[in-house]
Amino acid sequence: EPHWSGLLWTAMLISLAIVIALPKPHGIRALIASTILRLIFSVGLQPTLFLLGAFNVCNKIIFLMSFVGNCGTFTRGYRAMVLDVEFLYHLLYLLICAMGLFVHEFFYSLLLFDLVYREETLLNVIKSVTRNGRSIILTAVLALILVYLFSIVGYLFKDDFILEVDRLPNETALPDAGESLASEFLYSDVCRVETGENCSSPTPKEELVPGPEGTEQDKEHTCETLLMCIVTVLSHGLRSGGESGDVLRKPSKEDPFAARVIYDLLFFFMVIIIALNLIFGVIIDTFADLRSEKQKKEEILKTTCFICGLERDKFDNKTVTFEEHIKEEHNMWHYLCFIVLVKVKDSTEYTGPESYVAEMIKERNLDWFPRMRAMSLVSSDSEGEQNELRNLQEKLESTMKLVTNLSGQLSELKDQMTEQRKQKQRIGLLGHPPHMNVNPQQPA
């Protein structure tokens, strides 16, 4: 209708103006969506799908070439590239796009599985089955062995394996040779002019008239041979609401039903409850482990520096916070840019640090990373050490003064002791006490 067409033109022009003024991803997506709708209204759905498919194939070829170049095909070798799972995934993506473009449009529906590859949670759902695949396969083998044994025992009750069936219509109700069931379903009420049928009164087809409910013509014995018993127990026993007893004949009270009760209960407990729940338990436990690993990785990235490995609590009460540290000091993208610079720069133009880092990268050595160190912590620690040294120096000076005073007092005491010792020696030489008056000129 004209107003829808005008609305689409308006939306496309507005989104184009937004992209020119503010080139943001949301504006680009709006422009692409409005352009696709405009093409559908203008040229039709199938030509628009063909154009999008051709663009997608070209885009994927360019992406695959850049992917091969960035992964180092010439250094790793073509064998390693061909065996790369990610390369095989993108190659399969390209083949699906090409088949959707040149074979049939329904192949484009397979591209929806790309959501699993892009979303880590959905990828963990797939890994929960494939990671412990050996345990799941061995448990499934155990379940098959149990089913096989129960099929052998069930062969003894082959008369009880009577199932209601829905028979197919007669050949007159089936489509003619060379016609598919889909064409018969779509064009069953359309008259065929080519075959000369009367279009005014379509030929009625013979309908299947089922017999009365519970008659023998609607039931079949499904355990005539051991192979039929195995298929029946495997199919109906695992798919029924409870177990194989749900699809077997209900024994009457006159029948010896004790063996049937034991058989049904053993099948229910051993196969349905134990074996199947073991498989489900392995899958659920694996998914829980993957979820725990994902949460642990996210927690480590939030609370630990990617470069130095220091945790958030190391920056408490410091001049630099943890957020400033991971953005300014140890920004991981700055290190990545430096590694790219070392790889693309001419080796003859290297500086000293660049030569050292280039050699370490060539040897796959990460010792040039500041492990458990940071400049902000080193500066704060050095300031603390200087304050401590200053305090120790002041204490040492006061101690030296005290020692000097003590040494002075000790020297004075030593002089006093020397004087007293000299006086005692002088008295000893005289031989009499100092209070007696002796004339030195008197003869002896």
C-alpha positions as CSV (number, residue, x, y, z in Angstrom):
1,E,0.0,0.0,0.0
2,P,1.2,3.5,-0.6
3,H,1.4,4.6,3.0
4,W,3.5,1.6,3.9
5,S,5.8,2.4,1.0
6,G,6.2,6.0,2.1
7,L,6.8,4.9,5.7
8,L,9.6,2.6,4.6
9,W,11.2,5.4,2.5
10,T,11.0,7.8,5.5
11,A,12.5,5.2,7.9
12,M,15.4,4.5,5.5
13,L,16.1,8.2,5.0
14,I,16.0,8.9,8.7
15,S,18.3,6.0,9.5
16,L,20.7,7.2,6.7
17,A,20.8,10.7,8.2
18,I,21.5,9.2,11.7
19,V,24.3,7.1,10.3
20,I,25.9,10.1,8.5
21,A,25.6,12.4,11.6
22,L,26.4,9.8,14.3
23,P,27.9,6.6,12.9
24,K,26.9,4.2,15.6
25,P,26.2,0.5,15.4
26,H,22.5,0.9,16.3
27,G,22.0,3.4,13.5
28,I,23.8,1.1,11.0
29,R,21.5,-1.8,12.0
30,A,18.4,0.3,11.6
31,L,19.6,1.4,8.1
32,I,20.3,-2.2,7.1
33,A,16.9,-3.3,8.3
34,S,15.0,-0.5,6.6
35,T,16.9,-1.1,3.3
36,I,16.1,-4.8,3.4
37,L,12.4,-4.1,3.9
38,R,12.5,-1.5,1.2
39,L,14.0,-4.0,-1.2
40,I,11.4,-6.6,-0.3
41,F,8.6,-4.1,-1.2
42,S,10.4,-2.9,-4.4
43,V,11.8,-6.0,-6.1
44,G,10.3,-8.9,-4.1
45,L,11.3,-11.4,-1.5
46,Q,13.3,-13.8,-3.6
47,P,15.5,-11.2,-5.4
48,T,16.2,-9.6,-2.0
49,L,17.2,-12.9,-0.5
50,F,19.4,-13.6,-3.5
51,L,21.2,-10.3,-3.1
52,L,21.7,-10.8,0.7
53,G,22.9,-14.4,0.0
54,A,25.5,-13.1,-2.6
55,F,26.6,-10.4,-0.2
56,N,26.9,-12.9,2.6
57,V,29.0,-15.3,0.5
58,C,31.4,-12.5,-0.5
59,N,31.7,-11.3,3.1
60,K,32.4,-14.8,4.3
61,I,35.1,-15.3,1.7
62,I,36.8,-12.1,2.7
63,F,36.5,-13.0,6.4
64,L,37.9,-16.5,5.8
65,M,40.9,-15.1,3.9
66,S,41.7,-12.6,6.7
67,F,41.2,-15.4,9.2
68,V,43.7,-17.6,7.5
69,G,46.2,-14.8,7.2
70,N,45.8,-13.8,10.9
71,C,46.3,-17.3,12.1
72,G,49.7,-17.6,10.4
73,T,49.1,-20.1,7.6
74,F,52.6,-19.7,6.3
75,T,54.3,-20.1,9.7
76,R,52.1,-22.9,11.0
77,G,51.7,-24.8,7.8
78,Y,48.6,-25.7,5.8
79,R,48.1,-29.0,7.6
80,A,47.7,-27.3,11.0
81,M,45.3,-24.8,9.4
82,V,43.1,-27.6,7.8
83,L,42.9,-29.4,11.1
84,D,41.9,-26.2,13.0
85,V,38.3,-26.6,14.3
86,E,37.6,-22.9,14.0
87,F,38.7,-22.8,10.4
88,L,36.6,-25.9,9.6
89,Y,33.6,-24.2,11.2
90,H,33.9,-21.0,9.1
91,L,34.5,-23.1,6.0
92,L,31.3,-25.0,6.7
93,Y,29.5,-21.7,7.2
94,L,30.7,-20.6,3.8
95,L,29.5,-23.8,2.1
96,I,26.1,-23.4,3.7
97,C,25.9,-19.9,2.4
98,A,26.9,-21.0,-1.1
99,M,24.3,-23.9,-1.0
100,G,21.6,-21.5,0.1
101,L,22.5,-19.2,-2.8
102,F,22.8,-21.7,-5.6
103,V,20.9,-24.8,-4.4
104,H,17.9,-23.9,-2.2
105,E,17.0,-21.1,0.2
106,F,16.1,-23.5,3.0
107,F,19.9,-24.1,3.6
108,Y,19.9,-20.6,5.2
109,S,18.0,-21.9,8.1
110,L,21.1,-23.9,9.2
111,L,22.9,-20.6,9.8
112,L,20.7,-20.1,12.9
113,F,23.1,-22.5,14.7
114,D,25.7,-19.7,14.6
115,L,24.0,-18.4,17.7
116,V,25.3,-21.5,19.6
117,Y,28.9,-20.6,18.5
118,R,28.5,-17.0,19.5
119,E,26.9,-17.5,22.9
120,E,29.1,-19.1,25.5
121,T,26.1,-20.4,27.6
122,L,24.7,-22.3,24.7
123,L,28.1,-23.6,23.8
124,N,28.4,-24.9,27.4
125,V,25.1,-26.8,26.8
126,I,26.7,-28.6,23.9
127,K,29.9,-29.2,25.8
128,S,28.0,-30.7,28.7
129,V,27.2,-33.6,26.3
130,T,30.5,-33.8,24.5
131,R,33.0,-33.2,27.4
132,N,32.1,-36.5,29.2
133,G,31.1,-38.2,26.0
134,R,32.9,-41.4,27.0
135,S,31.0,-41.8,30.3
136,I,27.7,-41.1,28.5
137,I,28.5,-43.6,25.8
138,L,29.5,-46.3,28.3
139,T,26.4,-45.7,30.3
140,A,24.3,-45.9,27.2
141,V,26.0,-49.2,26.3
142,L,25.0,-50.5,29.7
143,A,21.4,-49.5,29.1
144,L,21.4,-51.3,25.8
145,I,22.8,-54.4,27.4
146,L,20.0,-54.3,30.0
147,V,17.4,-53.8,27.2
148,Y,18.9,-56.7,25.3
149,L,18.7,-58.9,28.4
150,F,15.1,-57.8,29.1
151,S,14.2,-58.5,25.5
152,I,15.4,-62.1,25.8
153,V,13.3,-62.5,29.0
154,G,10.4,-60.7,27.3
155,Y,10.5,-63.3,24.5
156,L,9.1,-65.7,27.1
157,F,6.1,-63.3,27.3
158,K,5.8,-62.9,23.5
159,D,2.0,-63.4,23.7
160,D,1.7,-60.3,25.8
161,F,3.4,-58.1,23.2
162,I,0.2,-57.0,21.4
163,L,0.2,-53.4,20.3
164,E,-2.5,-51.4,18.7
165,V,-1.6,-50.2,15.2
166,D,-2.9,-47.6,12.8
167,R,-2.9,-49.2,9.3
168,L,-2.2,-47.2,6.2
169,P,-5.0,-46.5,3.8
170,N,-5.5,-48.7,0.7
171,E,-3.6,-48.1,-2.5
172,T,-6.6,-46.2,-4.0
173,A,-6.2,-43.6,-1.4
174,L,-2.5,-43.2,-1.9
175,P,-1.1,-40.7,-4.5
176,D,-0.4,-41.9,-8.0
177,A,3.0,-43.0,-9.0
178,G,5.5,-40.2,-9.5
179,E,3.7,-37.8,-7.2
180,S,5.0,-36.9,-3.7
181,L,3.0,-36.9,-0.5
182,A,3.5,-33.2,-0.2
183,S,2.0,-32.5,-3.7
184,E,-0.9,-34.8,-2.8
185,F,-1.5,-32.9,0.4
186,L,-1.3,-29.5,-1.2
187,Y,-3.3,-30.2,-4.3
188,S,-5.8,-32.9,-3.1
189,D,-8.8,-30.7,-3.7
190,V,-7.6,-29.3,-7.0
191,C,-8.9,-30.9,-10.2
192,R,-6.4,-32.2,-12.7
193,V,-7.2,-30.9,-16.1
194,E,-4.2,-32.6,-17.7
195,T,-5.6,-36.1,-16.9
196,G,-9.0,-35.3,-18.2
197,E,-10.8,-35.5,-14.8
198,N,-14.1,-33.8,-14.4
199,C,-13.4,-30.6,-12.5
200,S,-17.0,-30.0,-11.5
201,S,-17.2,-33.3,-9.5
202,P,-13.9,-34.4,-8.1
203,T,-13.6,-38.2,-7.7
204,P,-14.0,-39.2,-4.2
205,K,-11.3,-41.4,-2.8
206,E,-11.7,-44.5,-0.8
207,E,-11.4,-43.8,2.9
208,L,-10.1,-46.2,5.5
209,V,-12.8,-47.3,7.8
210,P,-11.2,-48.6,11.0
211,G,-12.8,-51.5,12.7
212,P,-14.3,-51.5,16.1
213,E,-12.0,-50.6,18.9
214,G,-10.2,-53.5,20.4
215,T,-10.7,-55.9,17.5
216,E,-7.9,-58.1,16.3
217,Q,-7.5,-56.3,12.9
218,D,-6.2,-53.2,14.8
219,K,-3.6,-55.2,16.9
220,E,-0.5,-57.0,16.0
221,H,2.0,-59.3,17.7
222,T,5.3,-57.5,17.9
223,C,7.4,-60.2,19.5
224,E,7.3,-63.1,17.0
225,T,11.0,-63.1,16.8
226,L,13.9,-62.1,19.1
227,L,14.8,-59.2,16.8
228,M,11.2,-57.9,16.9
229,C,11.3,-58.2,20.7
230,I,14.6,-56.2,21.0
231,V,13.2,-53.5,18.7
232,T,9.9,-53.3,20.6
233,V,11.4,-53.2,24.0
234,L,14.0,-50.6,22.9
235,S,11.5,-48.4,21.2
236,H,8.3,-48.6,23.3
237,G,10.0,-49.4,26.6
238,L,12.2,-46.3,26.6
239,R,9.7,-43.9,25.0
240,S,6.6,-44.8,27.1
241,G,5.5,-42.9,30.1
242,G,6.6,-45.5,32.6
243,E,8.3,-48.5,31.0
244,S,7.5,-51.5,28.7
245,G,4.7,-52.6,30.9
246,D,2.6,-49.6,29.6
247,V,2.5,-51.1,26.1
248,L,2.1,-54.8,27.1
249,R,-1.2,-56.7,27.5
250,K,-2.7,-56.1,30.9
251,P,-2.9,-59.5,32.6
252,S,-6.0,-60.6,34.3
253,K,-6.3,-62.0,37.8
254,E,-6.7,-65.6,36.4
255,D,-3.3,-65.3,34.7
256,P,0.0,-66.1,36.5
257,F,0.9,-62.4,36.6
258,A,3.7,-62.6,39.3
259,A,6.4,-63.1,36.7
260,R,5.0,-60.1,34.7
261,V,5.0,-57.9,37.8
262,I,8.6,-58.8,38.6
263,Y,9.6,-58.3,34.9
264,D,7.9,-54.8,34.7
265,L,9.3,-53.6,38.0
266,L,12.9,-54.7,37.3
267,F,12.7,-53.0,33.9
268,F,11.4,-49.8,35.5
269,F,14.0,-49.6,38.2
270,M,17.1,-50.8,36.3
271,V,16.6,-49.2,32.9
272,I,14.2,-46.2,33.4
273,I,15.3,-45.1,36.9
274,I,19.0,-46.1,37.2
275,A,20.4,-46.2,33.7
276,L,18.7,-43.2,32.2
277,N,19.1,-41.1,35.3
278,L,22.8,-41.9,35.3
279,I,23.1,-40.4,31.8
280,F,21.0,-37.4,32.8
281,G,23.1,-37.0,35.9
282,V,26.4,-37.0,34.0
283,I,25.1,-34.3,31.6
284,I,23.7,-32.1,34.4
285,D,26.9,-32.4,36.5
286,T,29.0,-31.5,33.5
287,F,26.9,-28.4,32.8
288,A,27.1,-27.4,36.5
289,D,30.9,-27.7,36.4
290,L,31.1,-25.7,33.2
291,R,29.0,-23.0,34.7
292,S,31.1,-22.9,37.8
293,E,34.3,-22.6,35.7
294,K,32.7,-19.7,33.8
295,Q,31.8,-17.9,37.0
296,K,35.2,-18.5,38.4
297,K,36.9,-17.1,35.3
298,E,34.6,-14.0,35.4
299,E,35.4,-13.5,39.1
300,I,39.1,-13.8,38.5
301,L,38.9,-11.2,35.7
302,K,37.0,-8.8,37.9
303,T,39.2,-9.1,41.0
304,T,42.7,-9.9,39.6
305,C,44.9,-7.9,37.2
306,F,45.4,-9.8,34.0
307,I,49.0,-8.6,33.6
308,C,50.6,-8.8,37.1
309,G,48.2,-11.1,38.8
310,L,47.7,-8.8,41.9
311,E,44.3,-9.0,43.5
312,R,42.0,-6.1,44.3
313,D,42.8,-6.1,48.1
314,K,46.4,-5.3,47.4
315,F,45.4,-1.8,46.3
316,D,43.3,-1.0,49.4
317,N,44.4,2.2,51.2
318,K,46.9,2.9,48.4
319,T,47.3,6.0,46.2
320,V,46.1,4.1,43.1
321,T,42.8,2.1,43.1
322,F,42.4,-1.2,41.4
323,E,40.3,0.3,38.5
324,E,43.0,2.9,37.8
325,H,45.7,0.2,37.9
326,I,44.0,-2.0,35.3
327,K,43.2,1.0,33.1
328,E,46.4,3.0,33.3
329,E,49.3,1.0,34.6
330,H,48.6,-2.5,33.4
331,N,46.1,-2.2,30.6
332,M,46.0,-5.5,28.7
333,W,45.3,-3.8,25.4
334,H,48.4,-1.6,25.7
335,Y,50.5,-4.8,26.2
336,L,48.8,-6.3,23.1
337,C,49.5,-3.2,21.0
338,F,53.2,-3.3,22.2
339,I,53.4,-7.0,21.1
340,V,52.0,-6.2,17.7
341,L,54.4,-3.3,17.4
342,V,57.3,-5.6,18.1
343,K,56.1,-8.1,15.5
344,V,55.5,-5.6,12.7
345,K,58.5,-3.3,13.4
346,D,61.8,-3.7,11.6
347,S,64.3,-5.5,13.8
348,T,67.0,-3.0,12.8
349,E,65.0,-0.2,14.4
350,Y,64.4,-1.8,17.7
351,T,65.2,0.0,20.9
352,G,66.8,-1.8,23.9
353,P,63.5,-2.8,25.6
354,E,62.0,-3.8,22.2
355,S,64.9,-6.0,21.4
356,Y,64.6,-7.7,24.8
357,V,60.8,-8.2,24.5
358,A,61.1,-9.4,20.9
359,E,63.6,-12.1,22.0
360,M,61.4,-13.1,24.9
361,I,58.3,-13.4,22.6
362,K,60.3,-15.5,20.1
363,E,61.2,-17.9,23.0
364,R,57.6,-17.8,24.3
365,N,58.9,-16.6,27.6
366,L,56.7,-14.3,29.8
367,D,59.4,-13.2,32.3
368,W,59.2,-9.7,30.9
369,F,55.7,-9.4,32.4
370,P,55.7,-7.6,35.8
371,R,54.5,-10.6,37.8
372,M,53.1,-9.7,41.2
373,R,54.6,-6.2,40.9
374,A,53.3,-2.7,40.2
375,M,54.9,0.7,40.0
376,S,52.3,2.3,42.2
377,L,52.9,-0.3,44.9
378,V,56.7,0.0,44.6
379,S,56.5,3.8,45.0
380,S,54.3,3.6,48.1
381,D,56.4,0.9,49.6
382,S,59.6,3.0,49.0
383,E,58.0,5.9,50.7
384,G,57.1,3.7,53.7
385,E,60.7,2.4,53.8
386,Q,62.1,6.0,53.7
387,N,59.9,6.9,56.7
388,E,61.0,3.9,58.6
389,L,64.7,4.6,57.8
390,R,64.2,8.2,59.0
391,N,62.7,7.0,62.3
392,L,65.5,4.5,62.7
393,Q,68.1,7.2,62.1
394,E,66.5,9.5,64.7
395,K,66.6,6.7,67.2
396,L,70.2,5.9,66.3
397,E,71.2,9.6,66.9
398,S,69.5,9.7,70.3
399,T,71.2,6.5,71.2
400,M,74.6,7.9,70.1
401,K,74.1,10.9,72.3
402,L,73.3,8.7,75.2
403,V,76.3,6.6,74.5
404,T,78.5,9.7,74.4
405,N,77.2,10.9,77.7
406,L,77.7,7.5,79.3
407,S,81.3,7.3,77.9
408,G,82.0,10.8,79.4
409,Q,80.7,9.8,82.8
410,L,82.7,6.5,82.5
411,S,85.9,8.4,81.7
412,E,85.3,10.8,84.7
413,L,84.7,7.8,87.0
414,K,87.9,6.2,85.6
415,D,89.9,9.3,86.4
416,Q,88.6,9.3,90.0
417,M,89.4,5.7,90.4
418,T,93.0,6.4,89.1
419,E,93.5,9.2,91.6
420,Q,92.3,7.1,94.5
421,R,94.6,4.3,93.5
422,K,97.6,6.7,93.3
423,Q,96.9,8.0,96.8
424,K,96.7,4.5,98.2
425,Q,100.0,3.6,96.6
426,R,101.7,6.7,98.1
427,I,100.4,5.8,101.6
428,G,101.8,2.4,101.2
429,L,105.3,3.6,100.4
430,L,105.4,5.8,103.6
431,G,104.8,2.9,106.0
432,H,102.9,4.7,108.7
433,P,99.6,6.4,108.9
434,P,99.3,9.9,107.8
435,H,98.2,11.2,111.3
436,M,101.6,10.5,113.0
437,N,104.2,13.4,113.0
438,V,107.5,11.9,112.0
439,N,110.7,14.0,111.6
440,P,112.5,12.9,108.5
441,Q,115.9,14.3,109.8
442,Q,115.9,12.2,113.0
443,P,118.4,9.4,112.8
444,A,117.1,5.8,112.9
